[in-house]
Amino acid sequence: MGAWSVWTLVVVLVAVLCGSVGGLENGLARTPPMGWLAWQRFRCNTDCVNDPHHCISESLFMEMADIIVREGYRELGYDLVSLDDCWLARERDARGRLQPDPHRFPSGIPALADYMHKRGLKFGIYEDYGNFTCAGYPGILGHLQTDAITFAEWGVDYVKLDGCYSHPTDMDRGYPEFGYFLNKTGRPMVYSCSWPFYQIFSKMEPNYTAIINTCNLWRNFDDIQDSWESVQRIIDYYGDNQESIVPNAGPGHWNDPDMLIIGNFGLSYEQSKSQMAMWAIFAAPLLMSVDLRTIRPEYKAILQNKAVIAVNQDPLGIQGKRIYKDKGIEIWARPITPVFQGHYSYAVAFLNRRTDGTPSEVSVTLRELGLAYPSGYGITDLFDGVHYGNVLPDKRFKVDVNPSGVVLVRCAVVKSGSGGGVGRRVPPAHFRQHPPQSSFNNPFQNNLFNNQFG
């Protein structure tokens, strides 16, 4: 390493220690990013001769962009179209710069980014903090500053940095270093990291203080697969580890449970609603990975559900928690706006993990959920659109939840004396993770459920 490189590294490390670089200060991703990502659905299909409609090529991304605009996804917030692995040529160019596969991306990456920008979309790219990407294409090691400058010159808005072919022990230095170079370009680029996942997989304890000061979002669990089993494993991980995970999330820095697989092959209709609801509770990035050309209308409607998206994009940015789990029934709650007199509104998900073929009736009072505002809450089912009116804290509330399905409700505080209006006061900062009038750990009464378990 030359003298210039040593000095650069010293500058980077000092900046990280002083907390002067990173995702928290780039002003981006104030709500979870939304858009379309190629990997889950299209993987590393590079055979454009025999499979031109599904291979990783500029035409695929242009088609998805056109559909996102034409069919209303963009207006709902899905404003990112991002490459994943396998867009690259096998070698860098003569100047040491990354280059796309010339046959699959003949127009070049700047032209593809321009295509997105002209349609009011953001453009994302993929690379790897390693010698190679996971699929064996050139990684960024040894080229961090060059690649950051290249991405900025190409008009990139979002960078996903994987971690194959690298040492997890090096990531505490490497991810912040690349983030420093991204910020140094002066172009705003959302920074998505796989940093904690690779360290957790290697039995290391991630330094989340450094991670949230570097990355706008990060992966901390396995890649999602096209199955309900995979979705459930992610849900379990987020519930079982919520005390260490939830405090890290907030505007500008998000836990990323991976892509939405709604509309593919592995989820039923009920399971698709469950993934959408749980990702809203998680305050997760909503990154679709589906063929939008062939998605069935009922699955498109799930992805375009405005009420569920509004929960996901709630400006408070507080990630929800699992507050009950027993006999296949789970209840999750997320504090959301509006807030009045120190009381949050809530999104509450009743998740049925049972498979015995009949809906389960869940009966609970709002007070048992920790919702204690005296004037009550206006409750609306966010998938069915049913409004249950103003429900007081001690009034019993019942829902029927289908097997592997979910009921997601918004419980909005009702301003006293307003005839059903809601308060709009922004809560003080110390309310962010510790609601003053409600508890995620409030014990439930014995009569919480009226299920016939047999």
Summary of the structure (lengths in Angstrom):
residues: 454
radius of gyration: 22.7
end to end distance: 68.8
largest distance: 73.0
contacts: 1545
relative contact order: 0.11
helix: 31%
strand: 22%
